[in-house]
Amino acid sequence: MPRTPAKTRRKSASSAPGLERDLDALRAKIDALDGQIVALINERAGIASSIGKRKAQDGVKPYAPSREKQVYQRVAKLNRGPLPDTAFQSIYREIMSATIALEHPIRVAYFGQPGSFTHLAARTKFGASVRYTAQRDMRDVFMAVSRGRADYGVIPIENSTEGGVNQSIDMLGETRLKICSEVFLPIHHHLLSQTATKDIRILYSHPQAFAQCRNWLAGHLGDVERKEVGSTAEAAERASREKHAGAIAGSLAAEIYKVPVQVENIEDQAENITRFCIVGERMAEPTGHDKTSVVVSILDEPGALMRLLLPFQNHGINLTRIESRPSRRRAWDYVFYIDMQGHATDPKLQGALREVESQSRHVEVLGSYPAVARVPSPKEHASLSDHMQAK
């Protein structure tokens, strides 16, 4: 091995103490700032706890979607970098989650097993300090909240490539729970297996995941038997127990069930985003930038659908989604689920709904809640994906 010249060795040795002194000084500044940050967070928690106690006296739950949005927006305005806004949203999510848990540990029911995408959506929304309960069936999520076993429920409602989740949509119309918030998550599917891809004999996943990866599967695992299961997390669990089995699931499921990722990001659409709804006993307070969801049963006669839509146009209400579903009351009878901009307490939206109600069989507001961006920017998309994998 060639020897280091004496002059170089002397230079490195002499510069090391100076470097260490500089680093120690910077670390001391960080330590001092950490002391201030911890004290301020605890002071903030104390004030928030007082608010929570006041709410409890009036029987109001501590989680407020409208206030949550205000906090995120204010923090984003205060942020001057270098950290992105999404980083501060993650930090404040955990601060608020831990603060709420001081007074009233929130119980959140979600569809699927631990490690499912709905579990991931719930954690992204509520943080690490709440109590999560997995529910095998979508109906069980609604029942848990309706019967007081959970404060909120998290369900998938639609996907950017596969459309609406029918069971969720139907359940919204069958219960008195209200949508109080929503979450949009980038969905990345991975091929998980204990064995190499070429040795996989059976592949498990949820029907939506199979559909979202159909092109990749046709090109790489076209001859492999596919078996549909209740969630991507269940698929990962099965793949963890079967030697020649594979699963299509997310990174959280791979982590929880300890199944190696063989191929990453096998979804056909790079911007594959799922919308999740949070349901609770009451809708959110208005923020000035909200959405409202309603279900309408119209008369079975010519022009009925046109008359349903006309009041929204006349009152300047922007509809963001409309979907028809069987009413489940009688054959060939349909209802329409409609999302629109605005809050149910907005005068012009109330005027439109009164006109709709006057010419419909039934109109029900499913909830009003803070609106969030449907499609994150590329930077936000990457940041949110990194955050979810870090979880």
Secondary structure, 3 states (H helix, E strand, C coil): CCCCCHHHHHHHHHHHHHHHHHHHHHHHHHHHHHHHHHHHHHHHHHHHHHHHHHHHHCCCCCCCHHHHHHHHHHHHHHCCCCCCHHHHHHHHHHHHHHHHHHHCCCEEEEEECCCCHHHHHHHHHHCCCCEEEEECCHHHHHHHHHCCCCCEEEEEEEECCCEECHHHHHHHHHCCCEEEEEEEEECCCEEEECCCHHHCCEEEECHHHHHHCHHHHHHHCCCCEEEECCCHHHHHHHHHHCCCEEEEECHHHHHHHCCCEEECCCCCCCCCEEEEEEEECCCCCCCCCEEEEEEEEECCCCCHHHHHHHHHHHCCCCEEEEEEEECCCCCCCEEEEEEEECCCCCHHHHHHHHHHHHCEEEEEEEEEEECCCCCCCHHHHHHHHHHHHHC
